[in-house]
């Protein structure tokens, strides 16, 4: 096809030749010059035309297949995929978030697709639509339907040690929705709030949007330290924490730190917002008890979501609220969106009550653990000496620190250009000395995609090291 002849001028002539070819072909696809369904030339012909080795052409094709840009058909050849990832630079929104499109390998927040779960869920949705209850035809409880709240209560009591009843639960569209309701209920503009340092960027943005005066409290191997927080701002009205699996570092808050944080909140009439981030994905040992379950003073608001463990499109989260906050949050929720949707909630309640959720979670853990193990092995093969990381025993991502370089933001931009959805570690710090590194997701991707991504990370990092100054202590 004639469009592929334009490849020659865009090959830059530096770095691994397979990567140059991959980038050039990907750009032709992304910009629409190579249309969906178009047949690619053979690797032999392309290599001859461009003066490359056939091995480089084969490797570039394998990377395109792994990332979903092309598809290989046995006996027919290789074709541009019917649906391909959108261009980041051209289509990114004002917030810098990627648009809805196939995820890039190593992106965060990608759920693991489970065919059995989707079949079961489709059946439950059909059943609930075929026999709709009266709750769908009138305005109801701003907390959400009682059936789902009771199912969530049973799950949290059994799996997370949360002390609650269904009356305390407010069904939300996700963790940040719950955080926004709580923060706007508790804080006035200018009130001080603690946040972990480094922190979850969306939580930081939510607190800032409410007018909070943020105080970053450094996280070490035991989690956030209340004593350190008091030195920085004893007047804080609220603290946002991810104690079971701190984002982004992945540490679990120790028992003594948990008890100290609860004691601080009680003494200072302050509130703890516990985001139980990735709590379902623990690969060794029993799940950690939620901080809320240890709170005898009723100072902890607990947040959770089904987005990671099922899929983000379901848009169902939950907040377990102390009695003193419940009425105020419900008034605010009623003003903002009246009540959560009800049609899908019946199916989710049945999914929980009928044992499907527990079975799904077992399958999802096995898949995520296998993805983690394969990705770790690939990083060790392709990035030995350039990245320093520990194998995570919890969660859906790992943090890899740069061993010999600084400038992780620039590195992430280069990785995006190569089709790898890494996040930079340093921008997640507030005031603590920022560490340079990559935050790499491994859930929701196949072994081939993760292996290919690890290879590209290694290639880009070695090229990056040639042009960046050594990291300074």
C-alpha positions in Angstrom: 0.0 0.0 0.0 1.3 3.5 -0.9 0.9 5.0 2.6 3.7 2.9 4.1 6.2 4.5 1.7 6.0 7.6 4.0 7.7 5.6 6.7 11.2 6.2 5.4 11.3 10.0 6.1 10.1 9.7 9.7 12.6 7.1 10.9 14.8 9.2 13.2 18.1 7.2 12.9 18.8 7.0 16.6 18.0 4.4 19.2 16.9 0.8 18.6 15.6 0.3 15.0 12.7 -1.8 16.1 11.5 1.1 18.2 11.9 3.6 15.4 9.8 1.5 13.1 7.2 0.9 15.8 6.8 4.6 16.5 6.6 5.5 12.8 4.0 2.9 12.0 2.0 3.7 15.1 1.8 7.3 14.1 0.5 6.5 10.7 -2.2 4.5 12.3 -3.1 7.0 15.0 -3.3 9.9 12.5 -5.5 7.9 10.1 -3.1 7.7 7.2 -3.3 3.9 7.7 -7.0 3.1 7.9 -8.5 0.4 10.1 -8.5 -2.9 8.2 -5.6 -1.9 5.9 -3.1 -4.6 5.3 0.5 -4.0 6.3 3.4 -5.0 4.0 5.3 -8.2 5.0 8.1 -7.8 7.4 10.5 -9.0 4.7 9.4 -6.4 2.2 9.4 -3.6 4.8 12.8 -4.4 6.1 14.2 -4.5 2.5 12.5 -1.2 1.7 13.8 0.6 4.8 17.2 -0.9 5.0 16.5 -2.7 8.3 17.1 -6.2 9.6 14.1 -8.4 9.3 14.4 -9.1 13.1 13.8 -5.4 13.8 10.7 -5.4 11.6 9.3 -8.5 13.2 10.0 -7.1 16.7 8.2 -3.8 15.7 5.2 -5.8 14.4 5.0 -7.8 17.7 5.0 -4.5 19.7 2.1 -3.2 17.5 0.1 -6.4 18.0 0.7 -6.4 21.8 -0.5 -2.8 22.0 -3.6 -3.4 19.9 -2.7 -1.3 16.9 -2.6 -4.2 14.5 -3.8 -7.7 14.4 -2.2 -10.8 12.8 -4.4 -13.2 10.9 -3.0 -16.6 10.3 -2.5 -17.2 6.6 -3.7 -13.7 5.6 -1.1 -11.3 7.0 -1.1 -8.3 9.4 -3.8 -5.6 9.4 -4.5 -2.3 11.1 -6.9 -3.1 14.0 -10.6 -2.0 13.7 -10.2 0.1 16.9 -6.9 1.6 17.9 -5.7 3.7 20.9 -6.3 7.5 20.6 -3.5 10.0 20.3 -2.5 11.3 23.7 -1.0 14.6 22.6 -3.9 15.5 20.3 -6.9 14.3 22.4 -5.9 14.7 26.0 -8.4 16.8 28.0 -7.7 19.9 30.1 -6.9 17.7 33.1 -4.2 15.8 31.2 -6.2 12.5 31.5 -6.3 10.2 28.6 -9.6 9.9 26.7 -11.6 6.7 26.7 -9.6 4.4 24.5 -7.7 1.1 24.8 -5.4 1.4 27.7 -1.6 1.7 27.2 0.4 -1.0 29.0 1.4 0.0 32.5 -1.5 2.5 32.9 -3.0 2.6 36.4 -6.7 1.7 37.1 -7.2 -0.9 34.5 -9.5 -3.7 35.6 -9.0 -7.4 34.7 -11.6 -8.5 32.3 -13.3 -11.8 33.3 -15.6 -13.4 30.8 -17.4 -15.5 33.4 -18.1 -12.5 35.5 -19.5 -10.6 32.5 -21.8 -13.5 31.5 -23.2 -13.8 35.1 -23.6 -10.0 35.4 -25.4 -9.8 32.1 -27.9 -12.4 33.3 -28.4 -10.6 36.6 -29.0 -7.3 34.8 -31.6 -9.0 32.5 -33.3 -10.5 35.5 -33.6 -7.2 37.3 -34.8 -5.4 34.2 -37.4 -8.1 33.4 -38.8 -7.8 36.9 -38.3 -4.1 37.9 -39.2 -3.2 41.4 -41.2 -0.1 42.5 -38.0 1.6 43.7 -37.1 2.4 40.1 -40.2 4.4 39.5 -40.0 7.0 42.3 -37.4 9.0 44.0 -35.8 7.1 46.9 -33.2 7.2 49.6 -30.2 9.4 48.9 -28.1 6.6 50.5 -29.1 4.2 47.7 -31.3 1.1 47.8 -31.4 -1.0 51.0 -30.7 -4.2 49.1 -27.3 -3.1 47.9 -26.4 -1.4 51.1 -27.2 -4.5 53.1 -25.1 -6.6 50.7 -22.2 -4.2 51.1 -22.6 -4.3 54.8 -22.3 -8.1 54.9 -19.3 -8.0 52.7 -17.4 -5.3 54.7 -18.1 -7.0 58.0 -16.8 -10.3 56.8 -13.9 -9.3 54.5 -12.6 -6.0 56.0 -13.6 -6.0 59.7 -15.7 -2.9 59.2 -18.1 -2.1 62.0 -21.3 -0.8 60.4 -24.9 -1.3 59.5 -26.7 -0.6 56.3 -28.0 2.8 57.6 -24.4 4.1 57.7 -23.7 3.4 54.1 -24.0 5.9 51.3 -23.7 4.4 47.8 -21.6 6.7 45.6 -20.2 6.8 42.0 -16.7 6.1 43.3 -14.2 6.9 46.0 -13.6 10.5 45.0 -17.3 11.2 45.0 -17.5 10.0 48.6 -14.4 12.0 49.5 -15.8 15.1 48.0 -19.1 14.7 50.0 -17.2 14.2 53.3 -14.6 17.0 52.8 -17.3 19.5 51.9 -19.3 18.5 54.9 -16.4 18.8 57.4 -14.1 21.6 56.1 -14.5 25.3 55.6 -12.2 27.1 53.1 -8.9 27.6 54.8 -9.2 24.7 57.3 -6.0 22.6 57.6 -6.0 18.9 56.4 -3.3 16.3 56.5 -2.5 14.2 53.4 0.1 11.5 52.9 3.3 12.7 51.2 3.6 11.3 48.5 -0.1 11.2 47.9 -2.9 10.2 45.5 -3.2 13.1 43.1 -7.0 13.0 42.7 -7.4 13.1 46.5 -5.1 16.1 46.7 -7.1 17.8 44.0 -10.4 17.1 45.7 -9.2 18.6 49.0 -7.8 21.6 47.2 -11.1 22.1 45.4 -12.8 22.3 48.8 -10.4 25.1 49.9 -8.4 23.0 52.3 -5.0 24.1 53.4 -3.0 21.0 52.8 -0.2 19.8 55.1 1.9 16.9 53.6 2.9 14.3 56.2 5.8 12.1 55.1 5.2 8.4 54.6 7.9 5.9 55.7 7.9 2.1 56.0 5.2 2.2 58.6 2.9 4.6 56.9 1.9 8.1 57.9 3.1 9.3 61.3 0.6 11.3 63.5 3.4 12.7 65.6 5.0 14.1 62.5 1.7 15.5 61.4 1.2 17.3 64.7 4.6 19.0 64.4 3.6 20.3 60.9 0.0 21.3 61.8 -1.7 20.1 65.0 -4.8 22.2 64.0 -5.8 19.9 61.1 -9.5 19.1 61.0 -9.1 16.0 58.8 -6.6 13.5 57.5 -6.9 11.5 54.3 -5.1 8.1 54.4 -4.7 4.9 52.4 -3.6 2.7 55.3 -4.0 -0.8 53.9 -2.0 -0.1 50.7 -0.6 3.4 50.6 -0.7 5.1 47.2 1.7 5.3 45.6 4.4 3.7 47.7 2.5 0.5 48.6 3.3 0.3 52.3 0.8 -0.9 54.9 0.4 1.3 58.0 1.6 -0.5 61.1 -0.7 -1.2 64.1 1.1 1.4 66.3 0.7 4.1 63.7 -3.0 3.2 63.2 -3.7 3.4 66.9 -1.7 6.7 67.2 -3.7 8.2 64.3 -7.0 7.3 65.9 -5.9 8.7 69.3 -4.9 12.0 67.6 -8.3 12.3 65.9 -10.1 11.6 69.2 -8.0 14.1 71.2 -8.3 16.9 68.5 -11.9 16.4 67.5 -10.6 15.6 64.0 -11.7 13.2 61.3 -10.0 10.3 59.5 -11.0 9.5 56.0 -9.8 6.0 55.2 -9.5 5.1 51.5 -9.2 1.3 51.4 -7.2 1.5 48.2 -6.7 -1.9 46.4 -7.5 -3.7 49.7 -8.9 -6.8 47.8 -5.6 -7.5 46.1 -3.4 -8.9 48.8 -1.2 -11.8 47.6 0.3 -13.2 50.8 -1.3 -13.5 54.2 -4.8 -12.6 55.3 -6.4 -9.2 54.4 -5.6 -6.4 56.7 -8.3 -5.2 59.1 -9.7 -1.8 58.1 -8.7 1.2 60.3 -12.4 1.9 60.7 -12.8 -1.5 62.5 -10.3 -0.4 65.2 -12.0 3.0 65.8 -13.9 3.1 69.1 -14.4 6.8 69.0 -16.4 6.9 65.7 -13.9 9.3 64.0 -13.2 7.3 60.8 -15.1 7.6 57.5 -14.4 4.6 55.3 -14.4 4.7 51.5 -14.4 1.8 49.0 -15.2 1.1 45.4 -16.0 -1.7 43.0 -14.2 0.0 40.2 -10.9 -1.9 40.5 -12.2 -5.3 41.6 -15.0 -5.4 39.0 -14.6 -2.6 36.4 -14.6 1.2 36.4 -17.6 1.5 34.1 -19.8 0.2 36.8 -19.3 3.4 38.8 -20.3 2.2 42.2 -18.5 3.0 45.4 -19.6 3.4 49.0 -18.9 5.5 52.1 -19.4 4.2 55.6 -20.0 7.3 57.7 -19.8 8.0 61.4 -23.3 8.8 62.8 -22.2 12.5 63.4 -21.6 13.0 59.7 -24.4 11.0 58.2 -27.3 13.6 58.1 -25.0 16.4 56.9 -23.6 14.3 54.1 -27.1 13.1 53.0 -28.3 16.7 52.8 -25.4 17.6 50.6 -25.9 14.5 48.5 -29.6 15.3 48.0 -28.7 18.7 46.7 -26.0 17.5 44.3 -27.6 14.5 42.6 -30.7 13.5 44.7 -29.9 9.7 44.8 -27.8 7.1 43.1 -29.2 5.1 40.1 -31.0 2.0 41.0 -31.3 -0.3 38.0 -27.8 -1.7 38.1 -27.7 -1.8 41.9 -30.1 -4.7 42.1 -27.8 -6.8 39.9 -24.7 -5.8 41.9 -26.5 -6.8 45.1 -27.4 -10.2 43.6 -23.8 -10.6 42.5 -22.7 -10.1 46.1 -25.4 -12.1 47.8 -25.3 -15.1 45.5 -21.5 -15.7 46.0 -20.5 -14.6 42.5 -18.4 -11.7 43.9 -16.2 -14.0 46.1 -15.6 -16.4 43.1 -14.8 -13.4 40.8 -12.3 -12.0 43.4 -10.5 -15.3 43.6 -10.1 -15.5 39.8 -9.1 -11.8 39.6 -6.4 -12.3 42.3 -4.9 -15.2 40.4 -4.8 -13.2 37.2 -3.3 -10.1 38.8 -0.7 -12.1 40.6 0.3 -13.9 37.4 0.5 -10.5 35.6 2.7 -9.1 38.4 5.0 -12.1 38.3 5.4 -11.9 34.6 6.0 -8.2 34.6 8.5 -8.4 37.4 10.5 -11.0 35.5 10.4 -8.9 32.3 11.6 -5.8 34.1 14.4 -7.8 35.6 15.4 -9.0 32.2 15.1 -5.7 30.3 15.9 -3.0 33.0 18.5 -4.6 35.2 20.6 -1.9 36.8 18.4 1.0 35.6 15.4 0.4 37.9 15.2 -0.4 41.6 12.0 -2.0 42.8 10.6 -4.5 45.2 8.0 -7.1 44.3 4.7 -5.8 45.7 2.7 -8.1 47.9 -0.4 -6.0 47.6 -2.2 -4.0 44.9 -2.2 -3.5 41.2 1.0 -1.5 40.6 4.7 -1.3 41.5 7.0 1.6 42.1 10.3 1.5 40.3 12.9 4.1 41.4 15.4 5.4 38.9 18.8 4.1 39.9 21.0 6.4 37.8 18.9 9.3 36.6 16.6 12.1 37.4 13.9 13.7 35.4 11.1 11.2 35.7 8.5 13.5 34.2 10.5 13.8 31.0 11.1 10.0 31.0 7.3 9.4 31.3 6.7 11.7 28.3 9.1 9.6 26.3 7.5 6.4 27.4 4.1 7.7 26.4 5.5 8.4 22.9 6.5 4.7 22.8 3.1 3.5 24.0 3.8 2.9 27.7 1.4 4.4 30.2 3.7 5.0 33.1 3.3 7.7 35.8 6.0 9.8 37.2 6.6 9.4 41.0 8.1 12.8 41.9 5.0 15.0 41.1 3.1 13.0 43.8 5.2 14.6 46.5 4.1 17.8 48.3 7.0 18.9 50.6 9.0 15.8 51.4 12.2 15.3 49.3 10.8 14.0 46.0 12.0 10.6 44.8 12.5 9.9 41.1 10.7 6.9 39.8 8.0 5.3 37.7 4.6 4.1 38.9 3.7 1.1 36.7 0.4 -0.7 36.6 0.2 -4.4 35.7 -3.4 -5.3 36.0 -5.7 -5.7 33.0 -2.9 -6.5 30.5 -1.8 -9.7 28.9 1.6 -11.3 29.3 2.7 -10.3 25.7 1.7 -6.6 26.3 3.6 -6.4 29.6 6.7 -8.2 28.2 6.7 -5.7 25.3 6.2 -2.8 27.6 9.1 -3.9 29.8 11.3 -4.1 26.7 10.4 -0.6 25.6 11.0 0.8 29.1 14.5 -0.7 29.0 15.2 0.8 25.5 13.8 4.2 26.4 15.6 4.3 29.7 19.0 3.4 28.3 18.5 6.1 25.6 17.3 8.5 28.4 20.4 7.8 30.5 22.7 8.9 27.6 21.1 12.4 27.6 20.2 13.0 31.2 22.5 14.1 34.0 23.2 11.6 36.8 20.9 11.7 39.8 22.2 13.8 42.6 21.9 12.6 46.2 
